[in-house]
Amino acid sequence: VITSVDPAGAAASAGLREGDVIQQVNGKSVDDAGDVRDALDGNAGKPSVLLVTRGEATIFVPLRAR
C-alpha cells in the first residue's frame, strides 16, 4: 500500500496516490515495499508498468525510469 507520494517525484507524475495497492511490477507479483524496490531497481533504468488496485478498480500505471 502506498502510504505517501512525493509531489515532485516520478510516482506522482505517473498518477500514483496514497492508498493505491501495487500488485505487480512488470508482470511480476510483489508482496511488500522491498519487492517493489527490487523490481524497479532490477529494470536497469528502463520504464516500468505497475498493476495497481485503487478502490474497486485495477489499473496499469506506466512509471518512468529513475
TILO-807148 format. One line per 3 residues: number of its first residue (from 0); their letters; for each residue z, x, y of N, C-alpha, C. Coordinates in Angstrom, 2 decimals. Layout:
TILO-807148
NUM) a) Z/X/Y/Z/X/Y/Z/X/Y | ...
END
This chain:
TILO-807148
0) vit) 0.00/0.85/-1.18/0.00/0.00/0.00/0.00/0.90/1.24 | -0.87/0.59/2.16/-0.92/1.35/3.41/0.23/0.88/4.28 | 1.08/1.82/4.68/2.25/1.47/5.47/2.07/1.75/6.96
3) svd) 1.14/2.64/7.30/0.84/2.90/8.71/-0.55/3.50/8.81 | -1.18/3.27/9.96/-2.53/3.77/10.20/-2.54/4.43/11.57 | -2.98/5.69/11.63/-3.13/6.39/12.90/-4.30/5.76/13.64
6) pag) -4.08/5.17/14.82/-5.17/4.51/15.54/-6.35/5.43/15.86 | -6.11/6.74/15.92/-7.18/7.69/16.23/-7.78/8.32/14.97 | -7.33/7.90/13.79/-7.76/8.54/12.55/-8.94/7.87/11.88
9) aaa) -9.40/8.51/10.82/-10.56/8.03/10.06/-10.29/6.69/9.40 | -9.06/6.46/8.95/-8.72/5.19/8.29/-8.87/4.03/9.26 | -8.38/4.19/10.48/-8.52/3.13/11.48/-9.99/2.91/11.83
12) sag) -10.74/3.98/11.95/-12.17/3.86/12.24/-12.91/3.11/11.14 | -12.44/3.28/9.91/-13.07/2.60/8.77/-12.63/1.14/8.67 | -11.60/0.77/9.42/-11.13/-0.61/9.40/-9.95/-0.86/8.49
15) lre) -9.34/0.20/7.96/-8.16/0.02/7.12/-6.99/-0.43/7.98 | -6.11/-1.26/7.37/-4.98/-1.82/8.10/-3.69/-1.67/7.31 | -2.57/-1.73/8.02/-1.28/-1.77/7.35/-1.27/-2.97/6.41
18) gdv) -0.73/-2.77/5.22/-0.66/-3.85/4.24/-1.82/-3.88/3.26 | -2.92/-3.18/3.58/-4.03/-3.08/2.62/-3.55/-2.33/1.39 | -4.08/-2.69/0.24/-3.72/-2.02/-1.01/-4.96/-1.32/-1.54
21) iqq) -4.91/0.00/-1.64/-6.04/0.78/-2.17/-5.98/0.74/-3.69 | -7.03/0.19/-4.30/-7.10/0.06/-5.75/-7.87/1.22/-6.39 | -8.96/1.63/-5.72/-9.83/2.68/-6.27/-10.35/3.57/-5.15
24) vng) -10.64/4.82/-5.50/-11.34/5.74/-4.62/-12.53/6.26/-5.41 | -13.72/6.00/-4.89/-14.97/6.41/-5.54/-15.02/5.97/-7.01 | -14.59/4.74/-7.25/-14.67/4.16/-8.58/-13.56/4.54/-9.53
27) ksv) -12.62/5.36/-9.08/-11.50/5.78/-9.94/-10.22/5.08/-9.49 | -9.52/4.47/-10.43/-8.27/3.78/-10.11/-7.23/4.76/-9.60 | -6.43/4.30/-8.63/-5.34/5.09/-8.08/-4.06/4.26/-8.14
30) dda) -2.93/4.94/-8.38/-1.66/4.25/-8.53/-0.70/4.48/-7.37 | -0.90/5.59/-6.63/0.04/5.89/-5.55/-0.66/6.77/-4.50 | 0.08/7.07/-3.44/-0.49/7.84/-2.33/-0.98/9.22/-2.79
33) gdv) -0.28/9.84/-3.73/-0.70/11.14/-4.25/-2.05/11.06/-4.94 | -2.28/9.99/-5.70/-3.58/9.80/-6.35/-4.69/9.64/-5.32 | -4.40/8.90/-4.25/-5.40/8.70/-3.19/-5.74/10.03/-2.54
36) rda) -4.71/10.80/-2.17/-4.94/12.12/-1.54/-5.74/13.03/-2.46 | -5.37/13.08/-3.74/-6.08/13.93/-4.70/-7.54/13.53/-4.81 | -7.80/12.23/-4.87/-9.18/11.75/-4.99/-10.00/12.09/-3.75
39) ldg) -9.40/11.93/-2.58/-10.12/12.25/-1.35/-10.32/13.75/-1.21 | -9.31/14.54/-1.54/-9.42/16.00/-1.47/-10.45/16.51/-2.47 | -10.54/15.87/-3.63/-11.47/16.29/-4.67/-12.91/15.92/-4.39
42) nag) -13.15/15.21/-3.31/-14.50/14.78/-2.99/-15.24/15.80/-2.13 | -14.66/16.95/-1.93/-15.30/18.09/-1.27/-15.92/17.77/0.09 | -15.18/17.02/0.92/-15.66/16.76/2.28/-16.77/15.75/2.39
45) kps) -17.08/15.05/1.31/-18.12/14.01/1.34/-17.47/12.67/1.66 | -18.25/11.71/2.18/-17.70/10.37/2.40/-17.22/9.75/1.09 | -16.27/8.84/1.20/-15.71/8.16/0.04/-15.83/6.65/0.21
48) vll) -15.71/5.93/-0.89/-15.68/4.47/-0.87/-14.39/4.03/-1.51 | -13.63/3.21/-0.78/-12.36/2.70/-1.27/-12.52/1.23/-1.65 | -11.93/0.84/-2.75/-11.82/-0.57/-3.12/-10.44/-1.00/-2.67
51) vtr) -10.39/-1.97/-1.75/-9.15/-2.35/-1.08/-8.91/-3.84/-1.24 | -7.66/-4.20/-1.53/-7.26/-5.60/-1.54/-6.56/-5.89/-0.22 | -7.04/-6.93/0.46/-6.47/-7.35/1.74/-6.23/-8.86/1.64
54) gea) -4.98/-9.21/1.49/-4.67/-10.63/1.29/-5.29/-11.12/0.00 | -6.11/-12.14/0.09/-6.78/-12.72/-1.08/-8.14/-12.06/-1.36 | -8.59/-11.21/-0.46/-9.93/-10.61/-0.58/-9.87/-9.19/-1.13
57) tif) -10.91/-8.83/-1.86/-11.10/-7.45/-2.30/-12.40/-6.96/-1.68 | -12.32/-5.84/-0.96/-13.48/-5.34/-0.22/-13.69/-3.85/-0.49 | -14.91/-3.40/-0.26/-15.22/-1.98/-0.29/-15.19/-1.47/1.14
60) vpl) -14.55/-0.32/1.35/-14.45/0.28/2.68/-14.97/1.70/2.62 | -16.07/1.99/3.34/-16.55/3.38/3.39/-15.65/4.21/4.31 | -15.34/5.42/3.88/-14.45/6.29/4.64/-15.15/7.62/4.87
63) rar) -15.26/8.02/6.14/-15.89/9.30/6.45/-15.08/10.46/5.91 | -15.76/11.54/5.65/-15.08/12.76/5.18/-14.21/13.30/6.30 | -13.14/13.99/5.89/-12.23/14.61/6.87/-12.85/15.85/7.43
END
